[in-house]
Amino acid sequence: MTKAQEFAISVRSEDPQKKEKPEDGEKDKAEGSSKLLKDGKSKEEGKEGEELSEEDQQLKGELEMLVERLKESDTELYRPALETLRTLIRTSTSSMTSVPKPLKFLRPHYPDLQALYETWPISEDKSLFGDILSVLAMTYSDTQPRGTLKYRLLSASLRPADSPLADPGTWGHEYVRHLAAELGDEYTIREQEGQEDKADTPKLPGTIEDLRSLAKQCAIFFLGHNAEPDAVDLLEELEIIKDIVPLVDENTYGRVCQYMIRMVNLLPPPDDVSFLQTAHTIYVQHQKFPEALALAIRLGNPELVREDFNAPGNPLMKRQLAFLLARAQIPLEWLHPPSEDTDGDADIEFQEEIPEDLLECLSNSRLSTHFREFGKELGVLEAKSLEDVYKSHLENTRPGATSNVDSARGNLAGTFVNAFVNAGFGNDKLMVEADEGNSWIYKNKDHGMMSAAASLGLSLLWDTDVGLSHVDKYTYSAEEHIKAGALFATGILNSGVRTEADAALALLGEFTENKSVPLKTSALMGLGLAYAGSHREDLLPFLLPHVADDSVSMEIASLAALALGFIFVGSENGEVTGTILQTLMEKADREDKSLDEKWARFMVLGLGLLYLGMSRTHTERYLEIDVLRIGLQDASDATIETLKVIEHPISKTAQIIVEACAFAGTGNVLKVQAMLHHCDEHIVSGKEKKKDEESKSEKKDEKEKEQPKEKRDDTFQSFAVLAVALIAMGEDIGAEMSLRQFNHLMHYGEPNIRKCVPLAIGLVSTSNPQLPILDTLSKYSHDNDLAVALNAIFAMGLVGAGTNNARLAQMLRQLAGYYYKEPDCLFMVRIAQGLVHMGKGTIGLNPFFCDRSIMSRPAVAGLLATITAFTEAKGFVLDKYHWMLYFLVTAMFPRFLITLDEELNSFPVTVRVGQAVDVVGQAGKPRTISGFQTHQTPVRVGTTERSELATEEYIPFAHVLEGFVILQKNPGWEKEDKMDV
C-alpha cells in the first residue's frame, strides 16, 4: 500500500515539470515583449501561451517587435512599422466567431500605444497610427466607448485635403458596423447635450458634418455588401435619410425602398414623411412609376400624383397608373395642370387633354362589366335567395317555439341581406327581376320602403347605364318613401364610378331644396355617396347652405355636413371647415338645444372627414411645429384649437374625431395613448354610487335630472375608443396591440365605452376574419348588455365582410337561434349574415389596398359613418334610419385580380395566390407567398393574400398583382422556349 501511495505522489510531483515547457516558451516571447508590461499580464499570456501554435507565436513576436519599433526614437522606422501593422491586421482571416489574432495580441499594448500616440507630432504617420488605433479600439469598446470613432476622426483631421483617409470598408465589415453604431451614439449625445456638449468636445473632434460624411462612407460600404437595412438605419439616426438617393444603384434601390416603406409605420413624424418622400424620389429616379405613384397617393400630394401620372411615355403604363388612381378614388382635379384662371373653361379643355381610353380607366366605367364576368368565372353569377344565406334549417331553434319578430322587421332585414349578397350583379330576384306589382318594396312599411327602394342601387352597383333605367320608374312613385329610396339608390349606384353624364347631380340636385324631409335627406346623402372623394367644388352650392341654415333641423344640417365630409374627404377644404365650425360656434353661443341631439355627432364627423389621413401631407408645415406638441398638423391643429373655444360637450367629441381622422391609419403610438387617456375618465359618478346607496335612489334620480350635462358628456369616450382603432388599423403590430387594450376597456370601461369596443375591433380587422377576433366577438355577442351584444354581432359582419367564412356563418346561425325572441338582435344577426356573404364572397370592405399599403379615404369615411350610426344604434339603425347601413357602399370593392391584355380585354394567365409573407430585409430572394394555389385569372385575392405570375411569359405593368393588371408579352420568353426544344 505504501508503495502505491508513493507512486501516486511521484506522479503529482512530475506535474509541474509539464508546465515548465510553456514557461520556457514564455521566456522566449518575453525577450521581444514590452518591458512596460506588468507581471499580471505576462502570467495571463503564459496561460494563453499553452494554446499558441508556432504560427501564432511568430505573429505575436512580430507584432510586439513592431510595437517596440514605434517606441524607439528613430522616426524613419515608424512608417514601415505602421504599414506592416496595417497589413497584418487587414490580412488576418479568422472564423466569424472569434476575434482576429492581431487584435487579440495587440490588445494588452493598447493603453501604451494610446499614450505614445499623444506624444507624436502632427504628421501623416500620426494619421496612419490613429487609423490603426481606431481598429484596436474595438477591443476596448466596453471600457472606452466611442474610441473607434474618436481615432477615426482624429486620423482624418490630420490628413491633408488632397489625400483623404482610406475608406472605412478596407478594415472589413465588423469595423464598419462598429463605427456605424458609435456614430449613432455620438450623434444622439451631441443632439441631447447641445450646449453642455462643449465640455466634451476635446474628447471627440469633428463637427456634425464630419460625422455625417463618415456615415455616408459607411452607408456606401453597407449598400455594396447586401446590408441595405444597416445603411438606412445609420442615415436615419444621423437624420440625413434624403442623402441615400445618390448612393443607391439599380441593384440596391429595390431592397432599400422596401425596407424604408416598411419602416414608415414605426417612425414618429416627421421622419415617416421624409422616408416616404425619399423612397418616392428613388423610385422616380429608377423609373418605377407604379411604386412612385402609390407613395404619392399615400403622401396625399396632388403635385407628385400629377407628375408621376404624366411621367411615363408608354400608353399602357399610363393606363395601369390610371387604374391605380381610380382604385384610390383620387379626384380628377389633381391631374389638372395648375392654371391661373379657375373657371369652367379650363376644366373642359382638360377633359379633352386626357385621352378617351385613360378617362375610361380613371372613371372605373368598366368596373361593372368586368365584375360580372369575374362572377361568371367563379360560378357565382346566379342570384342567391335569402334562404341560401340564412340556412335556417341548420339553426338550432326549439321546436314549436314561435319567434315574436314582426314580419315587417324580418322583411326589412331581408332587404339588406338581399342587397349586400347580390351587390353588383344586378340580377336579384326580389328587386331587379321582380314583376312590376310584386316588388319586394311593397312588403315593407313606411320608412322600410325607402331602404327597399335604395337596395336597388346596391344590387345594380357601378352599373350606371342599366341601373338608372331600373331606378327611374320608382322616382315617379306617389309614395314619398319609395321616391326617397329611388333617389338614394341613384347615389349608391354611382358610388366609385364617374360618368360624363353626371347623372347623380342632374337627378338629385333639385331635390336638395325639397320641402319633404325624406326626399331631402336622400338627395343630400345620395350626392355624398355618388361623389365621395371627388373634391368637386361645383357641389358646394347644393349642400353648404343647409349646414349654415338655422331654420332647418339638426338632422338635415348634420347630414349635409356628412355629405360634404364624404365628397371633400381628406381635402382640408377651408370653406366647408369654416362653415361647419361657424355653425357649431353659433349654436353653442345661442345655447341651441340641437347640439344635444343625437345628430350632432354626424356634423362633427363631417368636419373630421375633411382631415382624414392628412397627417402625412404638407410636411413643410410639420417641420415647423414644436416637437413637444407631438407634431399636430397645421390645418387640423387650427381646427382643434377653434373647437376648444366652443363651450359645449360636443366640442370634446369633435376634437377627438378631428384628431383621430388626421392620424387615421398611421399607427401613431402617442396619439393612441392620448385616446386611451380619454377612456380612463369615469364621468358618471352617479351610477357607481347607485349600487351602494340604492335606498337614496330617488334623490339620485333628481340629481341626475339636474345634471343632464354630466350624463350626456360621455359621448366623447365612445369616439375615443373608435379613435384607437382608426389610428392603429393601418399597421399589423399596432392593430394587434390595440386588441389587447380593447380587452382591458371591455373589463373596466363604462357602458358607453363597452358598447363601442366591438365596433372598434370590427374597424381594426375589417374583412379579415382571424380566429382570436372571431372568438372574442362571439363572446361579446352573448353579453348581458344588449347594446354590446348588438354591436358585437354587427362587428362580426364587418370582420367577415365578403369572406364567406364558414366558421363565422355557423356562429351567426347559432346566434339567430339564441336571439330568436330578441327582434333587434335577430335583425342584426341577419344583417351580419348578409355582410359575411357580401357579393357572394367577391366584395370586401377593407379600406387598404395595393398590398395593404394605401388607405382608401372614401372607404374609411364610409366605414366610420356606419360605425358612428352604431354608437347610438337604438336611435339610428334600429329606428327609422336603417338606410345608414348603405354608407358602407363607399368601402365596397371587388377583391379580384383581373389580368388584361394590351387592348384592355380580360386575358387569362396562370397565377399563384397564397398568404402574403413579409420578406423585407431578408437575405436573397425568399418566397413572398406561402401555401399558394395555382389558378387561372380572373381570381379572388383575400385581404391578407398576395398573388404572383406563375411563369415569366408576361410582364405585368403593376407592382402589386391586385385589381386590374395590364400584361405585356415578355420578348425574351420565346427565345428561351426554342432553346429548350
LOLUMTI-383002 format. One record per residue (C-alpha): x, y negated, z negated. Coordinates in pm, whole numbers, padded with zeros to 5 digits, always signed. Example, Ala and Ser with C-alpha at 12.3 -4.5 7.8 and 13.67 -1.06 7.14 Angstrom:
2
+01230+00450-00780
+01367+00106-00714
//
This chain:
981
+00000+00000+00000
+00272-00244-00089
+00444-00182+00244
+00124-00258+00425
+00089-00579+00228
+00447-00676+00305
+00377-00609+00671
+00073-00835+00662
+00278-01111+00503
+00554-01075+00757
+00312-01131+01047
+00197-01452+00888
+00549-01574+00844
+00605-01540+01218
+00306-01760+01293
+00480-02095+01256
+00755-01979+01493
+00499-01974+01778
+00414-02333+01704
+00778-02432+01740
+00770-02391+02118
+00523-02669+02178
+00711-02879+01928
+01025-02835+02137
+00829-02948+02438
+00712-03241+02237
+01070-03345+02173
+01138-03349+02548
+00842-03572+02606
+00926-03796+02314
+01258-03885+02478
+01079-04072+02757
+00790-04191+02546
+00743-04530+02392
+00935-04594+02069
+00644-04805+01953
+00417-04501+01926
+00302-04421+01579
+00366-04082+01421
-00005-04004+01409
-00034-04036+01784
+00264-03813+01854
+00107-03541+01637
-00217-03567+01831
-00026-03535+02151
+00150-03237+02003
-00182-03062+01987
-00260-03169+02344
+00081-03051+02446
-00023-02695+02379
-00254-02706+02681
-00040-02912+02918
+00073-02732+03231
+00406-02805+03392
+00248-03043+03646
+00073-03236+03371
+00394-03258+03175
+00565-03403+03477
+00282-03653+03538
+00281-03757+03178
+00656-03811+03177
+00636-04013+03496
+00357-04236+03363
+00541-04303+03040
+00857-04387+03227
+00660-04637+03439
+00515-04795+03122
+00870-04829+02987
+00977-04998+03311
+00713-05264+03264
+00857-05341+02922
+01211-05393+03047
+01349-05735+03126
+01429-05663+03493
+01131-05823+03673
+01223-05665+04008
+01122-05325+03874
+00771-05444+03790
+00625-05441+04140
+00731-05086+04239
+00631-04956+03894
+00285-05111+03923
+00245-04984+04282
+00336-04632+04169
+00097-04653+03873
-00180-04764+04104
-00114-04482+04349
-00103-04221+04071
-00435-04338+03926
-00607-04358+04263
-00489-04022+04393
-00565-03829+04077
-00852-03598+04151
-01022-03417+03870
-01351-03241+03816
-01662-03457+03783
-01697-03380+03414
-01350-03466+03283
-01151-03787+03253
-00883-03826+03523
-00541-03718+03389
-00358-04051+03435
-00625-04236+03236
-00607-03972+02966
-00229-04003+02932
-00221-04381+02957
-00495-04436+02700
-00259-04441+02398
-00049-04711+02570
-00343-04939+02643
-00305-05171+02337
+00068-05213+02410
+00002-05286+02776
-00261-05543+02675
-00009-05722+02455
+00251-05700+02731
+00008-05849+02986
-00030-06161+02774
+00345-06222+02778
+00385-06212+03159
+00395-06536+03355
+00128-06601+03622
+00220-06417+03940
+00087-06166+04190
+00247-05893+03982
+00042-06001+03684
-00270-05985+03902
-00189-05628+04002
-00118-05544+03637
-00460-05690+03546
-00624-05474+03810
-00468-05161+03662
-00562-05264+03306
-00918-05313+03431
-00928-04943+03522
-00768-04835+03195
-01022-05046+03003
-01287-04789+03099
-01140-04557+02838
-01179-04826+02568
-01529-04940+02661
-01675-04832+02327
-01439-05041+02112
-01367-05328+02353
-01685-05393+02551
-01665-05552+02897
-01287-05501+02914
-01307-05367+03269
-01486-05680+03383
-01254-05910+03185
-00936-05784+03351
-01102-05763+03691
-01194-06133+03667
-00854-06231+03526
-00680-06039+03801
-00897-06203+04068
-00830-06551+03928
-00452-06502+03961
-00464-06421+04335
-00406-06687+04598
-00715-06772+04802
-00579-06620+05123
-00514-06269+04978
-00811-06170+04763
-00816-05868+04534
-00880-05528+04688
-01240-05410+04697
-01351-05252+04365
-01459-04945+04561
-01094-04847+04613
-01083-04735+04248
-01370-04493+04302
-01737-04457+04224
-01714-04429+03846
-01518-04754+03823
-01776-04942+04031
-02062-04805+03821
-01877-04910+03506
-01815-05255+03646
-02180-05290+03751
-02302-05202+03401
-02066-05458+03245
-02167-05724+03498
-02528-05684+03393
-02440-05708+03024
-02222-06012+03073
-02483-06195+03280
-02751-06128+03019
-02524-06254+02739
-02443-06573+02929
-02809-06632+03007
-02915-06583+02644
-02640-06782+02478
-02648-07081+02708
-02479-07348+02500
-02328-07119+02239
-02153-06934+02518
-01878-07196+02525
-01706-07044+02225
-01677-06709+02402
-01575-06842+02744
-01198-06791+02699
-01260-06419+02650
-01416-06368+02990
-01304-06602+03265
-01501-06680+03579
-01826-06861+03647
-02169-06711+03709
-02084-06742+04080
-01778-06519+04031
-01994-06260+03861
-02240-06271+04149
-01979-06239+04422
-01830-05940+04237
-02179-05792+04207
-02222-05823+04584
-01894-05634+04638
-02021-05357+04412
-02356-05356+04592
-02183-05313+04929
-02000-05011+04786
-02323-04864+04644
-02509-04912+04971
-02231-04735+05157
-02239-04438+04919
-02611-04346+04904
-02668-04529+04576
-02923-04782+04703
-03118-04797+04373
-02798-04892+04187
-02734-05175+04431
-03089-05308+04395
-03079-05284+04015
-02747-05467+03994
-02854-05755+04218
-03185-05777+04032
-03002-05803+03699
-02797-06092+03834
-03110-06250+03985
-02979-06254+04341
-03200-05988+04497
-03251-06205+04808
-02879-06165+04886
-02930-05795+04962
-03079-05883+05302
-02749-05926+05490
-02593-05627+05310
-02829-05356+05439
-02799-05186+05778
-03023-04955+05981
-02917-04655+05771
-02988-04803+05429
-03273-05052+05474
-03546-04786+05456
-03440-04648+05119
-03367-04994+04978
-03713-05126+05072
-03892-04816+04946
-03720-04847+04609
-03787-05221+04588
-04157-05182+04671
-04199-04908+04412
-04039-05134+04151
-04278-05422+04213
-04543-05290+03974
-04290-05259+03695
-04140-05608+03724
-04251-05922+03542
-04346-06224+03752
-04189-06393+03942
-03947-06104+04016
-04227-05894+04164
-04295-06160+04427
-03929-06210+04517
-03893-05832+04562
-04189-05819+04799
-04057-06117+04994
-03708-05970+05019
-03838-05632+05137
-04057-05818+05388
-03756-06009+05523
-03559-05684+05563
-03844-05513+05748
-03886-05808+05985
-03511-05811+06045
-03526-05443+06147
-03848-05492+06347
-04062-05269+06128
-04379-05468+06182
-04646-05246+06020
-04441-05225+05698
-04378-05600+05705
-04744-05679+05767
-04851-05453+05480
-04626-05656+05246
-04751-05986+05389
-05108-05872+05309
-05001-05781+04956
-04846-06123+04915
-05167-06279+05048
-04967-06522+05258
-05153-06637+05575
-04836-06771+05742
-04648-06444+05703
-04951-06245+05823
-04975-06463+06133
-04601-06441+06208
-04594-06062+06166
-04905-06013+06376
-04763-06219+06660
-04407-06084+06636
-04424-05756+06833
-04429-05770+07213
-04569-05419+07255
-04950-05443+07302
-05001-05101+07137
-04814-05215+06828
-05032-05526+06815
-05343-05310+06824
-05210-05099+06541
-05146-05414+06337
-05499-05530+06423
-05638-05206+06276
-05439-05268+05957
-05573-05626+05929
-05928-05503+05994
-05897-05245+05717
-05773-05512+05476
-06057-05739+05595
-05818-06027+05648
-06003-06344+05758
-05960-06411+06131
-05884-06772+06037
-05547-06656+05903
-05442-06570+06257
-05530-06917+06386
-05231-07124+06485
-05233-07414+06237
-05398-07703+06421
-05416-08069+06332
-05786-08111+06401
-06007-07869+06217
-06309-07896+06441
-06501-07618+06603
-06338-07655+06948
-06007-07520+06822
-06200-07221+06697
-06344-07141+07038
-06006-07181+07207
-05854-06945+06955
-06117-06679+07022
-06014-06696+07385
-05646-06669+07293
-05690-06330+07127
-05738-06068+07399
-06064-05875+07401
-05903-05541+07308
-05733-05691+07000
-06051-05864+06893
-06228-05530+06909
-05968-05373+06677
-05974-05673+06443
-06352-05670+06409
-06389-05295+06336
-06654-05284+06607
-06588-04920+06699
-06581-04800+06342
-06933-04661+06356
-06875-04461+06677
-06551-04310+06551
-06705-04235+06212
-06990-04039+06368
-06750-03844+06589
-06548-03769+06278
-06862-03641+06103
-06937-03423+06406
-06586-03273+06399
-06622-03195+06028
-06968-03048+06083
-07148-03290+05851
-07344-03484+06111
-07671-03316+06013
-07868-03525+05763
-07890-03393+05406
-08218-03381+05220
-08248-03478+04853
-08281-03114+04750
-07948-03035+04923
-07788-03283+04686
-07982-03215+04365
-07986-02834+04399
-08248-02842+04127
-08290-02464+04140
-07949-02449+03969
-08046-02688+03690
-08100-02509+03361
-08426-02670+03254
-08651-02479+03021
-08933-02302+03199
-09268-02472+03150
-09109-02796+03025
-09251-03095+03206
-09034-03396+03252
-09200-03730+03194
-09036-03908+03485
-09290-04113+03671
-09288-04038+04041
-09204-04396+04141
-08884-04375+03937
-08798-04041+04094
-08866-04176+04441
-08654-04481+04370
-08362-04258+04273
-08429-04061+04591
-08399-04384+04790
-08046-04445+04667
-07934-04084+04688
-08058-04059+05046
-07888-04388+05136
-07550-04304+04981
-07538-03943+05103
-07632-04019+05462
-07450-04354+05474
-07314-04447+05814
-07461-04153+06007
-07788-04326+06092
-07996-04008+06108
-08153-03960+05765
-08499-03804+05756
-08657-04037+05500
-08597-04373+05662
-08442-04388+06008
-08607-04084+06160
-08936-04109+05968
-09255-04180+06161
-09393-04529+06152
-09650-04484+05877
-09465-04208+05696
-09160-04406+05597
-09019-04348+05250
-09066-04720+05183
-09435-04665+05114
-09359-04403+04848
-09215-04683+04630
-09381-04958+04430
-09319-05334+04449
-08951-05400+04389
-08879-05035+04471
-08986-05116+04826
-08709-05370+04852
-08440-05117+04768
-08602-04865+05002
-08604-05107+05294
-08247-05211+05213
-08137-04846+05215
-08191-04857+05591
-07888-05085+05613
-07673-04832+05430
-07792-04548+05648
-07702-04744+05962
-07384-04885+05807
-07141-05052+06056
-07376-04980+06347
-07464-05338+06435
-07641-05265+06766
-07883-04985+06684
-07908-05089+06320
-08056-05432+06381
-08329-05296+06608
-08429-05044+06337
-08433-05305+06062
-08602-05565+06276
-08951-05411+06263
-08957-05445+05883
-08870-05815+05890
-09224-05884+06014
-09386-05693+05729
-09662-05867+05534
-09531-05709+05211
-09281-05957+05065
-09056-05692+04908
-09023-05494+05230
-08930-05809+05417
-08672-05895+05150
-08528-05543+05173
-08502-05574+05551
-08306-05899+05513
-08074-05735+05263
-08034-05437+05500
-07920-05678+05774
-07644-05799+05543
-07546-05447+05438
-07508-05301+05785
-07286-05592+05894
-07055-05542+05597
-06692-05498+05702
-06776-05539+06072
-06756-05863+06267
-06963-05928+06578
-06962-06209+06830
-07338-06242+06796
-07307-06330+06425
-07648-06169+06379
-07643-06178+05998
-07603-06554+05983
-07863-06609+06255
-08120-06388+06082
-08051-06472+05718
-07952-06839+05732
-08306-06976+05748
-08426-06763+05455
-08178-06916+05209
-08421-07209+05181
-08731-06991+05147
-08968-07053+04855
-09005-06681+04780
-08752-06560+04521
-08709-06204+04660
-08651-06335+05013
-08411-06598+04889
-08202-06360+04677
-08191-06107+04962
-08074-06368+05209
-07808-06501+04971
-07666-06159+04884
-07708-06036+05241
-07480-06314+05358
-07239-06236+05074
-07207-05871+05177
-07205-05931+05553
-06923-06185+05539
-06730-06055+05237
-06368-06165+05258
-06417-06369+05575
-06345-06712+05414
-06585-06875+05661
-06635-07243+05585
-06949-07262+05804
-07140-07056+05544
-07092-07314+05266
-07396-07528+05354
-07623-07224+05323
-07501-07123+04976
-07326-07404+04792
-07630-07632+04741
-07806-07354+04545
-07525-07334+04291
-07542-07704+04206
-07919-07740+04231
-08069-07789+03883
-08421-07719+03998
-08354-07354+04091
-08349-07071+03838
-08026-06934+03695
-08090-06617+03896
-08069-06800+04231
-07775-07017+04125
-07579-06719+03995
-07642-06501+04300
-07542-06788+04529
-07219-06824+04327
-07163-06447+04353
-07223-06451+04730
-06966-06730+04759
-06730-06522+04547
-06769-06234+04794
-06718-06448+05102
-06425-06651+04968
-06272-06368+04765
-05910-06449+04679
-05915-06780+04866
-05896-07024+04573
-06142-07238+04769
-06138-07576+04592
-06486-07682+04697
-06653-07367+04562
-06445-07370+04243
-06526-07735+04181
-06898-07686+04232
-06923-07382+04002
-06715-07549+03729
-06914-07871+03760
-07242-07679+03728
-07121-07489+03421
-07000-07808+03255
-07320-07999+03324
-07536-07714+03196
-07323-07688+02882
-07343-08064+02823
-07721-08056+02855
-07724-07751+02628
-07920-07581+02903
-08065-07251+02788
-07997-07096+03131
-07633-07035+03031
-07759-06794+02765
-07937-06587+03029
-07805-06254+03146
-07749-06407+03491
-07474-06640+03375
-07219-06357+03393
-07267-06339+03769
-07197-06707+03809
-06864-06679+03627
-06787-06357+03817
-06834-06554+04139
-06579-06802+04005
-06337-06523+03909
-06358-06355+04251
-06216-06670+04412
-05887-06590+04234
-05895-06213+04288
-05544-06075+04331
-05385-06418+04355
-05105-06359+04106
-04859-06273+04384
-04950-06566+04603
-04782-06904+04604
-04454-06801+04447
-04316-07150+04461
-04577-07259+04209
-04494-06964+03995
-04132-07052+03951
-04213-07396+03816
-04423-07257+03533
-04286-07228+03185
-04190-06868+03114
-04343-06888+02769
-04686-06916+02925
-04636-06578+03092
-04645-06734+03435
-05011-06803+03489
-05089-06914+03841
-05118-07278+03910
-05469-07272+04052
-05624-07017+03818
-05435-07186+03533
-05606-07516+03607
-05944-07342+03622
-05887-07169+03289
-05786-07499+03128
-06105-07657+03260
-06314-07369+03128
-06168-07421+02780
-06334-07761+02771
-06683-07612+02811
-06836-07574+02468
-07041-07263+02517
-06976-06891+02458
-06987-06831+02836
-06660-07024+02860
-06461-06746+02692
-06616-06481+02918
-06528-06694+03219
-06167-06739+03107
-06125-06363+03072
-06283-06292+03409
-06072-06550+03594
-05751-06434+03432
-05828-06066+03490
-05916-06129+03854
-05596-06324+03915
-05387-06032+03789
-05605-05756+03935
-05404-05451+04035
-05067-05591+03921
-05028-05375+03610
-04904-05683+03419
-04840-05547+03068
-04856-05883+02890
-05198-05953+03035
-05326-05609+02933
-05206-05676+02578
-05380-06013+02576
-05705-05848+02687
-05675-05579+02418
-05638-05857+02160
-05979-05989+02263
-06123-05644+02195
-05999-05618+01837
-06208-05906+01704
-06509-05790+01501
-06762-06055+01581
-07098-05945+01449
-07016-05909+01083
-07387-05884+01012
-07409-05532+01145
-07135-05394+00924
-07282-05542+00612
-07619-05395+00703
-07503-05043+00633
-07404-05126+00276
-07692-05356+00192
-07998-05210+00353
-08212-05350+00074
-08131-05702+00190
-08213-05619+00549
-08493-05875+00574
-08261-06157+00473
-08008-06029+00722
-08264-06044+00999
-08343-06400+00909
-07975-06487+00910
-07923-06324+01247
-08213-06523+01385
-08050-06838+01257
-07719-06748+01420
-07803-06631+01768
-07473-06766+01897
-07269-06524+01692
-07461-06233+01827
-07450-06346+02188
-07086-06441+02180
-06961-06084+02217
-07018-06059+02594
-06657-06159+02649
-06541-05837+02482
-06726-05629+02738
-06536-05807+03011
-06206-05782+02822
-06241-05401+02837
-06311-05415+03210
-06019-05658+03247
-05776-05398+03111
-05893-05156+03380
-05886-05422+03651
-05527-05519+03576
-05399-05163+03528
-05573-04992+03817
-05314-05051+04088
-05038-04855+03931
-05031-04495+03811
-04835-04530+03488
-05036-04832+03373
-05362-04660+03460
-05262-04357+03256
-05163-04572+02958
-05489-04764+02979
-05687-04441+02944
-05531-04390+02604
-05626-04742+02498
-05983-04677+02611
-05988-04372+02389
-05895-04590+02089
-06156-04852+02182
-06417-04578+02203
-06331-04465+01850
-06308-04801+01681
-06489-05051+01904
-06818-05229+01855
-07119-05100+02055
-07075-05366+02324
-06715-05252+02373
-06803-04884+02365
-07062-04912+02638
-06804-05070+02873
-06530-04812+02818
-06682-04557+03060
-06720-04830+03324
-06354-04924+03278
-06250-04560+03318
-06458-04545+03635
-06284-04854+03770
-05934-04724+03695
-05995-04395+03871
-06246-04467+04148
-06284-04179+04395
-06007-03993+04217
-06162-03719+04002
-05889-03585+03773
-05986-03320+03522
-05895-03505+03200
-06102-03803+03311
-06399-03586+03406
-06388-03414+03067
-06370-03748+02884
-06665-03889+03076
-06860-03567+03030
-06812-03607+02654
-06924-03972+02664
-07229-03881+02875
-07373-03699+02571
-07310-03994+02338
-07571-04087+02076
-07577-04441+02209
-07780-04417+02528
-07613-04726+02675
-07276-04545+02656
-07424-04225+02799
-07586-04414+03085
-07265-04593+03181
-07065-04270+03148
-07299-04100+03396
-07256-04387+03642
-06879-04376+03586
-06884-04005+03674
-07041-04107+04002
-06770-04371+04060
-06486-04135+03975
-06616-03868+04208
-06746-04103+04479
-06731-03935+04816
-06528-03635+04698
-06797-03361+04691
-06619-03246+04373
-06783-02917+04282
-06700-02931+03912
-06844-03279+03886
-07158-03177+04077
-07204-02892+03828
-07163-03131+03532
-07425-03364+03677
-07670-03077+03729
-07628-02985+03362
-07691-03346+03264
-08006-03351+03477
-08131-03060+03265
-08013-03221+02941
-08181-03556+03007
-08500-03429+03171
-08707-03629+02918
-08499-03947+02939
-08616-04128+03254
-08335-04385+03251
-08058-04130+03213
-08214-03895+03466
-08238-04182+03715
-07869-04247+03659
-07777-03879+03700
-07948-03884+04040
-07759-04197+04144
-07431-04035+04033
-07515-03725+04237
-07570-03947+04537
-07235-04120+04484
-07043-03794+04450
-07175-03677+04787
-07138-04021+04945
-07124-03999+05322
-07137-03620+05275
-06787-03638+05132
-06638-03861+05402
-06664-04209+05247
-06466-04319+04942
-06481-04622+04714
-06116-04652+04618
-06011-05013+04683
-05648-04918+04751
-05536-04802+05094
-05221-04767+05304
-05076-04502+05073
-05247-04675+04780
-05022-04977+04814
-05261-05251+04937
-05562-05362+04739
-05869-05449+04944
-06011-05761+04781
-06368-05731+04911
-06371-05371+04784
-06267-05476+04433
-06526-05755+04446
-06800-05503+04526
-06694-05266+04250
-06670-05549+03997
-07012-05689+04084
-07174-05347+04048
-06998-05277+03720
-07096-05624+03591
-07459-05529+03652
-07400-05225+03429
-07268-05434+03140
-07636-05505+03084
-07789-05204+03256
-08130-05243+03089
-08158-05595+03222
-08041-05531+03578
-08016-05186+03731
-08285-05023+03518
-08509-05325+03552
-08609-05452+03895
-08259-05535+04018
-08157-05182+04112
-08062-05318+04455
-07738-05432+04289
-07611-05079+04345
-07574-05179+04708
-07290-05413+04610
-07075-05101+04638
-07105-05126+05015
-06800-05357+05045
-06587-05086+04885
-06722-04805+05105
-06482-04696+05374
-06434-04364+05557
-06146-04154+05426
-06023-04029+05758
-05718-04011+05980
-05811-04053+06345
-05529-04043+06598
-05584-04247+06913
-05411-04240+07250
-05292-04550+07432
-05644-04615+07563
-05778-04607+07202
-05969-04285+07262
-05973-04017+06995
-05687-03778+07060
-05646-03453+06863
-05298-03362+06735
-05176-03129+06462
-05112-03288+06123
-05025-03165+05776
-05227-03301+05485
-05117-03244+05125
-05078-03408+04785
-04857-03716+04806
-04522-03677+04628
-04317-03972+04512
-03971-03925+04662
-03839-04278+04619
-03474-04283+04513
-03427-03907+04561
-03124-03782+04749
-03152-03651+05103
-03486-03623+05282
-03719-03441+05045
-04074-03349+05147
-04321-03630+05091
-04621-03397+05055
-04672-03072+04868
-04918-02786+04909
-05013-02902+05256
-05257-02754+05503
-05232-02794+05878
-05532-02942+06062
-05626-03091+06395
-05716-03460+06379
-05955-03619+06302
-05905-03509+05944
-06019-03620+05598
-05749-03762+05370
-05825-03780+04995
-05730-04063+04760
-05407-03901+04638
-05329-03721+04964
-05088-03807+05241
-05056-03681+05596
-04772-03639+05842
-04748-03523+06202
-04664-03153+06232
-04434-03198+06534
-04228-03479+06679
-04408-03467+07012
-04574-03803+06943
-04451-04118+06775
-04705-04296+06551
-04714-04676+06553
-04834-04689+06193
-04600-04628+05900
-04874-04457+05697
-05096-04200+05866
-05435-04316+05746
-05739-04468+05917
-05678-04534+06286
-05329-04444+06412
-05216-04501+06770
-04975-04241+06908
-04728-04256+07193
-04560-03961+07364
-04204-03909+07243
-03987-03944+07557
-03717-03714+07414
-03957-03432+07335
-03999-03270+07679
-03626-03253+07735
-03584-03059+07413
-03861-02824+07521
-03692-02747+07852
-03363-02678+07678
-03533-02420+07457
-03668-02244+07764
//
